[in-house]
Amino acid sequence: MNEIFKKGSVLNLSTLIDYSEGGVISKQILKSKAGNITLFSFDKGQGLSEHTAPFDAMVQVLDGEVEIKIGGVPVLVKQGECIIMPANISHALHAVEKFKMLLTMIRG
């Protein structure tokens, strides 16, 4: 297992990543054979184009609001909410306003 942040320490996720005007930033928190946990920030209007992943992924919105399309169906996810994107189903993200998220991917 690759230790990115010191285990046993308290992390305030929203303060570990800043916003970048017109950009997207990612910071890996934890990586192992079982999956990854990655922190992201997106400026308003930024996003990820439609794609699929071979494993389930959970998005937890830490700040702001994002529109996530899963299988072509749009869903708004706001600060304090989360959604699970199922494996092998297309999904895309679009920042309705700037937002931060924690992405947890679990390999099956």
URFEN-V736359 format. One record per residue. N is the residue number from 0. RES is the residue in three letters. NEAR is the number of other C-alpha atoms within 12 Angstrom. Layout:
# URFEN-V736359
N & RES & NEAR
N & RES & NEAR
This chain:
# URFEN-V736359
0 & MET & 13
1 & ASN & 16
2 & GLU & 14
3 & ILE & 17
4 & PHE & 20
5 & LYS & 11
6 & LYS & 12
7 & GLY & 7
8 & SER & 9
9 & VAL & 10
10 & LEU & 14
11 & ASN & 13
12 & LEU & 26
13 & SER & 23
14 & THR & 17
15 & LEU & 23
16 & ILE & 26
17 & ASP & 23
18 & TYR & 27
19 & SER & 18
20 & GLU & 16
21 & GLY & 16
22 & GLY & 20
23 & VAL & 27
24 & ILE & 26
25 & SER & 21
26 & LYS & 26
27 & GLN & 26
28 & ILE & 28
29 & LEU & 24
30 & LYS & 22
31 & SER & 18
32 & LYS & 13
33 & ALA & 16
34 & GLY & 23
35 & ASN & 26
36 & ILE & 30
37 & THR & 30
38 & LEU & 37
39 & PHE & 40
40 & SER & 43
41 & PHE & 36
42 & ASP & 29
43 & LYS & 25
44 & GLY & 21
45 & GLN & 28
46 & GLY & 31
47 & LEU & 24
48 & SER & 17
49 & GLU & 20
50 & HIS & 21
51 & THR & 22
52 & ALA & 21
53 & PRO & 18
54 & PHE & 21
55 & ASP & 26
56 & ALA & 30
57 & MET & 29
58 & VAL & 37
59 & GLN & 33
60 & VAL & 35
61 & LEU & 29
62 & ASP & 33
63 & GLY & 28
64 & GLU & 33
65 & VAL & 39
66 & GLU & 34
67 & ILE & 34
68 & LYS & 28
69 & ILE & 28
70 & GLY & 19
71 & GLY & 17
72 & VAL & 16
73 & PRO & 20
74 & VAL & 24
75 & LEU & 25
76 & VAL & 30
77 & LYS & 25
78 & GLN & 23
79 & GLY & 19
80 & GLU & 21
81 & CYS & 26
82 & ILE & 29
83 & ILE & 25
84 & MET & 32
85 & PRO & 24
86 & ALA & 21
87 & ASN & 18
88 & ILE & 21
89 & SER & 25
90 & HIS & 32
91 & ALA & 27
92 & LEU & 42
93 & HIS & 31
94 & ALA & 34
95 & VAL & 24
96 & GLU & 27
97 & LYS & 33
98 & PHE & 41
99 & LYS & 45
100 & MET & 45
101 & LEU & 37
102 & LEU & 31
103 & THR & 29
104 & MET & 30
105 & ILE & 25
106 & ARG & 20
107 & GLY & 14
